[in-house]
């Protein structure tokens, strides 16, 4: 007859699985757990108290020896006050990212008539991007098309914009929005003599690094 299992061993057996040496998910979770715990100056004992997950199990996960179940990962995320996604992203942020306007990444056309300002952190892998677009009066900006399956969802915040998708043209006033596949030629034209401002969400079929 075998020896009885301790409560920690039983818990670990039910809530984690052994991690293979080349398992990228297990290593990613381990790296992010160590990073997030260190950022909050928490010991393993401290995190165990906050999360309700034993110190022994936390140590196994952080060392990459075990991969936690979703249930355990949710408990740890609650203890650290982050989302579960913070453990799974290879360049995760803590759940809140402040982006001062003066530090925003901008793309400006050669003549300065078109300005695209990123409203998301470039150093985080992503599948969705969010932009502020500014187009000078009577200006036009062309795009040859993005990767297959890419969609754009645009709303006009100020002025008017004409959106052309292949041979079709759509005139949008302030407050109007449009959703279209952007993997085909398209353009933005400002038919008025005053600046137009729009907000654009671009969704890619595959995640970007």
N, C-alpha and C positions, 0 to 999 in steps of 0.2 A: 504494500500500500504506500502511495506517495505521501510526502509531507503536505499539510494543508497550506494553501496559498495565503499570503498576507493580503490585506484589503487593497494596498497599493498595487500589488502584482495582479490581483483580479481585475482592478479598474483598468490597469494598463492593457491587459489582454483583451478586454471588451471594447475599449475606446481608442486604441491605437493599433497600427499594423507595423511590422518591421519594415524599415526603409532600405531599399536597394542602394548600393553605393553610387550608382549612376542615376538615381531617381531625381529629376530636376525639381519636381514639385516638393518633395520632402526637403531638399536642400534650400529651396526658396523660402519655405515656411520657417525653417530653422534660422536662416539669415535674418529674415524680417522680425521674427520673435526676439532674437538677440538685440537687434537694432532698436526696436520699439521699447523693449524693457530698459535698455541702457539709456535711452533718451529721457525716460521718466525716472531714472535713478532708483529703479525698483530691484530689490533682491529677488531671488527665486521664491523665498519664503513670503515676501511681501506680495508678489503676484499671486501666489497660491491662495493667500487670504482674500484677495480682491476677486479672484476668478472662481474659487471653489474647486480648482484643479490641483491635484497634489503636487508637491515639490518634485517628487520622483518622476512623475509623468512630464512635467514641464522640462526637467533636465534632459529626459530622453528625446523630447521633441526638439529642443534647442540645439542639442548635439547632432541632430540629424539621424539618430538611431531609430526613431519611430515617426510615423506619419499619423497625425491626430484625425479622429472622425470629425465630421461637420459639427456634431453636438459639442465636442470638446473645443473646437476652434471658435465656436460662437461664445462659449464661456470665457475663453481667453480674450477674445475681442472686446467683450463687455467689460472685463476687468481692466483692460488698457484704454477703454473708451475710443476704439477705432472700429472701422468696418472690417468684416471678414476679408474683403477684397484687398486690404492692406497687407495681408499675409501671402497673397497669391501672385501679386504683380512683381515682375522682376525689377521694376524701378518704382516701387510704391511710394505714395505720399501718405501722410497720417490721417487723411480724411478731410482736411481743410487746407487750402492753398491760397494765400493772399497774393494777388497779382497787381502791384501798383501800376497805374497808367504810364508813368514815366519809364517803367522797365519793360513795357510790352514789346513783343517782337512785331515789327511792321514790315510790310512789303509795299514798296512804292513804285509805280510805273515810271518809265523813263521820262515822261513829260510831267510827272507829278500830279496828274489829274485823278489817278486811282490810288487809294490807300487802303490796304487790308491790315487790320490790327488783330492779332491773335488774343483771344480771351481765355486761353487755357495754357497750362504749363507744357512747354515743348519737351522737357526732360522726363516725361512720363509716357510709357507706351499707351497707345490709345486706338480706338476705332471710330471715335467721334471728335470732330473739331468744331470750334465756335469762334466766329469772326465778326468784327465790326467792319463794314465796308463804307467808304466815302468816295463818291464820284462827283467830280466837278461838273458844273453846268455844261450841257451839250457834248459831254465826253462819252466815250465808249470803251469798253474793255472786253477783249475776246479771250476765250479759252478753247483749246483744241479738244478738251475732254480729259477726264481723269481715268483711273483704273476701272476695269469692268465691275459693274455692280454699284458704283459710287452714286449716292443720292445727295441732292442739295435741297434744303428747306430754308427759304428766304422770306423775311418779312421786312417791309419798308417802314422805317421809323420816321422819316422826314422826306418830303418831296415826292417825286414820281420816278419810276424806273420801268424801262421796257426790257423784258427778258426774252431773248430769242433762243429757242432750242431747235437745232436744225433749221427747218423752214418755217416753224411756227413762232409767232410773236405774241407776247402777253404784256399788256400795259397795267402796271400796279401803282395805285395811289397809296398815300399814307395809311398804314394799318392793314393793307392787303398782303397776303402771303401766297407762296407758291412752293410746291414740292415737285421735283423732277429728277430723272436719271441724268447725272452729270458726266456719264462715260461717253458722251457724244458732244460734238461741237456746240458751244453755247456762248452767249454774250450778254453783257449788261450795258444798257444805253440810257443816259439821262437826257430826255428830250427838253427839259426846262433849262433856263439860264441860271438857276441857283443850285447849290450843292444838294445832292441826295445822300441820305444815310440809310443803311440797311443792316440787318443782323442775319448772319448766315450760319446754319448748322450743316456741316458736311459729314456724312456717314459712309464709311468705307466697308466693303464686303469682307475685308480681312483686317486684322489688327495691325497697326503701324508701330514700329519701334523707334 
